[in-house]
Amino acid sequence: MRAAAPSSIPTTEMQVTSIRLERELKEQLKSLAGDQGYQALVRQILWNYVHRHSGEHLTLSPTDIQASFPARAHQAQRCALTGQPIQPQEPMLLGWTGEGQFVPLSLSSLQSP
């Protein structure tokens, strides 16, 4: 899942921050990060957290959705792919992401154009 992070800025323009991580956590992050590097992965994780908890819309693509299930909205939602509103009691889908999260999807959001 990709959050709409600020435009890529050179690391020379970023502020240096020190954080202490358990050795095992750092090794796991390095392993998960692959070629992008664990610091870039940590920034991505932090941006995802900020966007999720600030109510901002996450930018997902259909390839982020591993499975979907029919559902009915109990509260107003926004489709995680299109941003389209989903009204209470409206049929919808729950999308299961590769990160293990359920996200609201409109019925037409996974259809090919």
C-alpha positions in Angstrom: 0.0 0.0 0.0 1.4 3.3 -1.0 0.6 6.5 0.8 0.6 9.7 -1.1 3.9 10.9 0.5 5.3 14.3 -0.3 7.1 14.5 -3.5 10.5 12.7 -3.5 13.0 15.0 -2.0 16.7 14.4 -1.9 18.0 12.9 1.3 20.3 15.9 1.6 17.2 18.0 2.2 15.8 15.7 4.9 16.4 16.2 8.6 18.6 13.7 10.4 16.8 11.8 13.1 18.2 9.1 15.4 16.0 6.2 16.4 17.0 3.1 18.4 15.8 -0.2 17.0 16.3 -3.7 18.3 18.9 -5.5 16.2 16.4 -8.1 15.1 13.9 -5.5 14.0 16.6 -3.6 12.0 17.6 -6.9 10.3 14.0 -7.7 9.5 13.5 -4.3 8.0 16.6 -4.7 5.9 15.4 -8.0 4.6 12.0 -6.7 3.7 13.3 -3.5 2.1 15.5 -5.3 -0.5 17.0 -2.8 -2.9 15.2 0.3 -1.7 17.0 0.2 1.7 15.5 0.0 5.1 15.5 3.7 5.8 13.3 4.3 2.8 11.0 1.5 4.0 10.8 3.1 7.5 9.9 6.4 5.9 7.2 4.7 3.8 5.8 2.9 6.9 5.7 6.2 8.8 4.0 8.1 6.0 1.4 5.2 5.8 0.8 5.6 9.5 0.4 9.4 9.3 -2.0 9.2 6.4 -4.1 6.4 7.9 -4.4 8.2 11.3 -5.0 11.7 9.8 -7.9 10.5 7.7 -6.2 11.3 4.4 -6.9 9.0 1.4 -4.3 6.3 0.7 -3.3 5.8 -2.9 -3.8 2.1 -3.7 -3.8 0.4 -7.1 -5.7 -2.7 -8.0 -2.5 -4.7 -7.8 -2.4 -3.9 -4.0 -5.6 -5.9 -3.5 -5.0 -9.6 -3.0 -8.7 -10.6 -2.5 -12.1 -9.0 -2.2 -15.3 -9.9 -0.4 -18.8 -8.6 -0.8 -20.0 -6.4 2.1 -22.4 -3.7 3.0 -21.3 -0.3 4.4 -22.6 0.5 7.9 -21.0 3.9 7.8 -20.0 6.3 5.1 -16.8 5.2 3.4 -14.5 6.1 0.6 -13.2 3.6 -1.9 -9.5 3.0 -1.3 -8.8 2.9 -5.1 -11.0 5.6 -6.5 -11.9 7.9 -3.6 -15.5 7.4 -4.6 -18.0 7.8 -1.7 -19.8 4.7 -0.4 -23.0 5.5 1.4 -24.3 3.6 4.5 -26.3 0.5 3.5 -24.8 0.5 0.0 -23.2 -2.7 -1.3 -19.4 -2.6 -1.4 -16.4 -4.8 -1.4 -13.8 -5.3 1.3 -10.4 -5.5 -0.3 -7.6 -7.5 1.5 -4.2 -6.0 0.9 -0.8 -7.6 0.8 -0.1 -5.9 4.1 -3.0 -7.7 5.7 -5.5 -4.8 5.9 -9.1 -4.6 4.8 -10.0 -1.5 2.8 -13.3 -0.3 1.5 -13.9 -0.7 -2.3 -16.7 0.4 -4.5 -18.3 -2.4 -6.5 -16.9 -1.1 -9.8 -13.4 -0.2 -8.6 -11.8 -3.6 -9.6 -13.4 -3.8 -13.0 -11.0 -3.4 -16.0 -11.6 -0.2 -18.0 
